[in-house]
Amino acid sequence: MSRGPRAAMAERKVGDEPGFRWRGHDVSRIEGFSDAVFAFALTLLVVALEVPKTYDELMDTMRGFFAFSACFAVLYKLWWSHYSFFRRYGLADGFVIVWNAVLLFLVMFFIYPLKFLFTGMFNVLFLHLGLVSGDTEERLKAIVVASFQGADVQILMCVYGAGFLMVSLVFALLYRHALQRADFLGLDAVERHMTVDEIQGHLLDGGVAVFSIGIVLVGGKEWAAPAGWSYMLLGPVRAWHGTRRSKSCPKPG
């Protein structure tokens, strides 16, 4: 039987971090099951089920790749966070099993809202930037109207934000659990510091989701697009946090 990508990456120490000793070398059954769920979620993001038969269909499919790429990036970030946690700590106790199941449930439940929102956001962006014209523009306008006709965009953004917030909180809980077991795991000062970094980082991710929800609740449906693009703050916020925390990181013993 061929090994999965996680096992191969673990063997080659892909993602190995200076100052953090890996405690999870072998891929556990919980990780194998999780990979299957992530892979299934990825198949649900497929751009099109059929090969385009006309030029217009091909262009529609190509536009779909932007939303697919954004969804793929979000899903890959979640998978990488999952991979890093199990490589760092190698925990597979009852707490981790239960909250890992919650995480997988959230991934599967919110994959369609994720694709729906990114597709709508990019379609609106194409129209506003004038990247389409003629019959294509009219067809795309009809798609946007059909997608959001009768929909409460505020609720859609709140649902997505709540999902992102809950995923961030689950990761924060998992890292908090690892910190509570620091003595058992033998975490040194640097590793404890990096674990706190992760807890705070995921809480900041959740804070961005709360900020996005606040925008759409206060501003109304007209502010749905800015609420969606507010997730672009994730990168700068994480960079600021990392720079700030690195100054107080203890020296490796």
C-alpha positions as CSV (number, residue, x, y, z in Angstrom):
1,M,0.0,0.0,0.0
2,S,1.4,3.4,-0.9
3,R,1.9,5.9,1.8
4,G,0.0,9.1,2.0
5,P,1.6,12.5,1.5
6,R,1.5,13.3,5.2
7,A,3.7,10.2,5.9
8,A,6.2,11.1,3.2
9,M,6.4,14.7,4.4
10,A,6.9,13.6,8.0
11,E,9.7,11.3,7.0
12,R,11.4,14.1,5.1
13,K,10.7,16.5,8.0
14,V,8.9,18.9,5.7
15,G,8.0,22.0,7.9
16,D,10.6,21.1,10.5
17,E,11.1,24.2,12.7
18,P,14.3,25.4,14.4
19,G,13.8,25.4,18.1
20,F,10.9,22.9,18.1
21,R,11.5,19.2,18.5
22,W,9.0,17.0,16.7
23,R,7.2,14.5,18.9
24,G,4.9,13.1,16.2
25,H,6.9,11.0,13.8
26,D,4.5,8.3,12.7
27,V,1.2,9.2,11.1
28,S,-1.6,8.2,13.4
29,R,-5.0,6.8,12.4
30,I,-6.7,10.0,13.4
31,E,-4.4,11.9,10.9
32,G,-5.1,9.4,8.2
33,F,-8.9,9.8,8.7
34,S,-8.5,13.6,8.8
35,D,-6.6,13.5,5.5
36,A,-9.4,11.6,3.9
37,V,-11.9,14.2,5.0
38,F,-9.7,17.1,3.8
39,A,-9.3,15.3,0.4
40,F,-13.1,14.8,0.1
41,A,-13.7,18.4,1.0
42,L,-11.2,19.4,-1.8
43,T,-13.2,17.3,-4.4
44,L,-16.3,19.3,-3.5
45,L,-14.5,22.5,-4.6
46,V,-13.9,21.2,-8.2
47,V,-14.4,24.0,-10.7
48,A,-16.5,22.0,-13.2
49,L,-17.7,18.4,-13.5
50,E,-17.7,18.4,-17.3
51,V,-15.1,19.4,-19.9
52,P,-16.2,22.7,-21.5
53,K,-17.8,22.3,-25.0
54,T,-17.8,25.9,-26.1
55,Y,-15.5,28.9,-25.8
56,D,-18.0,30.6,-23.4
57,E,-18.1,27.6,-21.2
58,L,-14.3,27.5,-21.2
59,M,-14.2,31.1,-20.1
60,D,-16.8,30.5,-17.4
61,T,-14.7,27.6,-16.1
62,M,-11.5,29.7,-16.2
63,R,-13.2,32.4,-14.1
64,G,-14.1,29.7,-11.6
65,F,-10.5,29.0,-11.0
66,F,-10.1,32.2,-9.1
67,A,-12.7,31.2,-6.5
68,F,-11.3,27.6,-6.5
69,S,-7.8,29.0,-5.8
70,A,-9.0,31.1,-2.9
71,C,-10.9,28.1,-1.4
72,F,-8.0,25.8,-2.0
73,A,-5.7,28.3,-0.2
74,V,-8.0,28.4,2.8
75,L,-8.3,24.6,2.9
76,Y,-4.6,24.1,2.5
77,K,-3.9,26.5,5.4
78,L,-6.2,24.5,7.6
79,W,-4.5,21.3,6.6
80,W,-1.0,22.7,7.2
81,S,-2.1,23.9,10.7
82,H,-3.4,20.4,11.3
83,Y,-0.2,18.8,10.0
84,S,2.0,21.1,12.1
85,F,0.1,20.4,15.3
86,F,0.4,16.6,15.1
87,R,4.0,16.8,14.1
88,R,4.9,19.1,17.0
89,Y,3.1,17.3,19.8
90,G,2.1,13.8,18.6
91,L,-1.0,14.0,20.8
92,A,-3.9,11.6,20.2
93,D,-5.7,11.5,23.5
94,G,-9.4,11.8,24.1
95,F,-9.4,15.6,24.1
96,V,-7.6,15.8,20.7
97,I,-9.8,13.1,19.2
98,V,-13.0,14.9,20.2
99,W,-12.0,18.4,19.0
100,N,-10.4,17.0,15.9
101,A,-13.8,15.5,15.0
102,V,-15.4,19.0,15.6
103,L,-12.8,20.5,13.3
104,L,-13.5,18.0,10.5
105,F,-17.2,18.5,10.9
106,L,-16.8,22.3,10.5
107,V,-14.6,21.8,7.4
108,M,-17.2,19.7,5.8
109,F,-20.1,21.8,6.8
110,F,-18.7,25.1,5.6
111,I,-17.0,24.0,2.4
112,Y,-20.1,24.8,0.3
113,P,-20.7,28.3,1.9
114,L,-17.0,28.9,1.3
115,K,-17.2,28.1,-2.4
116,F,-20.5,30.0,-2.8
117,L,-19.2,33.2,-1.2
118,F,-15.8,33.2,-3.0
119,T,-17.5,32.5,-6.3
120,G,-20.0,35.4,-5.8
121,M,-17.2,37.8,-4.6
122,F,-15.1,37.1,-7.7
123,N,-18.0,37.4,-10.1
124,V,-18.9,40.8,-8.6
125,L,-15.3,41.8,-8.7
126,F,-15.0,40.9,-12.4
127,L,-18.1,43.0,-13.1
128,H,-16.9,46.0,-11.1
129,L,-13.5,46.0,-12.7
130,G,-14.9,45.7,-16.2
131,L,-13.0,42.5,-17.0
132,V,-16.0,41.1,-18.9
133,S,-18.1,42.7,-21.7
134,G,-20.9,42.0,-24.2
135,D,-22.8,38.7,-23.8
136,T,-20.4,37.5,-21.2
137,E,-21.1,40.5,-19.0
138,E,-24.8,40.0,-19.3
139,R,-24.5,36.3,-18.5
140,L,-22.4,37.0,-15.5
141,K,-24.8,39.6,-14.2
142,A,-27.6,37.1,-14.6
143,I,-25.5,34.5,-12.6
144,V,-24.9,37.1,-9.8
145,V,-28.6,38.0,-9.6
146,A,-29.7,34.4,-9.6
147,S,-27.1,33.5,-6.9
148,F,-28.1,36.2,-4.5
149,Q,-31.7,36.8,-5.4
150,G,-33.8,36.5,-2.2
151,A,-30.6,35.7,-0.2
152,D,-29.9,37.6,3.0
153,V,-26.2,38.5,2.4
154,Q,-25.9,39.5,6.0
155,I,-26.8,36.1,7.1
156,L,-24.5,34.5,4.6
157,M,-21.5,36.5,5.8
158,C,-22.4,35.8,9.4
159,V,-22.6,32.1,8.7
160,Y,-19.2,32.1,7.0
161,G,-17.7,34.3,9.8
162,A,-19.1,32.0,12.5
163,G,-17.5,29.0,10.8
164,F,-14.1,30.7,10.5
165,L,-14.3,31.8,14.1
166,M,-15.2,28.3,15.3
167,V,-12.3,26.7,13.3
168,S,-9.9,29.3,14.8
169,L,-11.2,28.6,18.3
170,V,-10.8,24.8,17.9
171,F,-7.2,25.2,16.9
172,A,-6.7,27.6,19.9
173,L,-8.2,24.9,22.2
174,L,-5.9,22.2,20.7
175,Y,-2.8,24.3,21.3
176,R,-4.0,25.3,24.7
177,H,-4.3,21.6,25.5
178,A,-0.8,21.0,24.3
179,L,0.4,23.8,26.5
180,Q,-1.4,22.3,29.5
181,R,0.5,19.1,28.8
182,A,3.8,20.9,28.5
183,D,5.5,19.0,31.3
184,F,4.3,15.6,30.0
185,L,5.6,16.5,26.5
186,G,8.8,17.9,27.8
187,L,8.4,21.3,26.1
188,D,11.3,23.7,26.7
189,A,11.0,27.4,27.1
190,V,11.2,28.1,23.4
191,E,8.6,25.5,22.6
192,R,6.2,26.8,25.2
193,H,6.7,30.3,23.8
194,M,5.9,29.1,20.3
195,T,2.8,27.2,21.6
196,V,1.5,30.4,23.1
197,D,2.2,32.1,19.8
198,E,-0.1,29.7,18.1
199,I,-2.8,30.1,20.7
200,Q,-2.7,33.9,20.3
201,G,-2.4,33.7,16.5
202,H,-5.5,31.6,16.1
203,L,-7.4,33.9,18.5
204,L,-6.4,36.8,16.3
205,D,-7.7,34.9,13.3
206,G,-11.0,34.6,15.1
207,G,-10.9,38.3,15.9
208,V,-10.7,39.0,12.2
209,A,-13.8,36.9,11.7
210,V,-15.6,38.8,14.5
211,F,-14.5,42.1,12.8
212,S,-15.9,40.9,9.5
213,I,-19.2,39.9,11.1
214,G,-19.4,43.3,12.8
215,I,-18.9,45.1,9.5
216,V,-21.9,43.4,7.9
217,L,-24.1,43.6,11.0
218,V,-23.5,47.4,11.4
219,G,-23.2,48.4,7.8
220,G,-25.9,46.1,6.3
221,K,-25.9,44.2,3.1
222,E,-24.2,47.0,1.2
223,W,-21.1,46.3,3.3
224,A,-21.1,42.6,2.5
225,A,-18.2,42.9,0.0
226,P,-15.9,44.9,2.4
227,A,-16.8,42.3,5.1
228,G,-15.6,39.6,2.8
229,W,-12.4,41.3,1.7
230,S,-11.6,42.1,5.4
231,Y,-10.2,38.6,5.7
232,M,-7.2,40.0,3.7
233,L,-6.2,41.4,7.1
234,L,-5.2,37.9,8.3
235,G,-1.8,38.1,6.7
236,P,-0.8,41.6,8.1
237,V,-2.2,40.8,11.5
238,R,-0.3,37.5,11.7
239,A,2.9,39.2,10.5
240,W,2.5,42.0,13.2
241,H,1.9,39.4,15.9
242,G,4.9,37.3,14.8
243,T,7.2,40.3,14.8
244,R,6.0,41.4,18.2
245,R,6.3,38.0,19.8
246,S,9.7,37.2,18.3
247,K,11.2,40.0,20.3
248,S,10.3,38.2,23.6
249,C,11.2,34.7,22.5
250,P,13.7,33.1,24.9
251,K,17.1,32.0,23.5
252,P,17.4,28.3,22.8
253,G,19.1,26.4,25.6
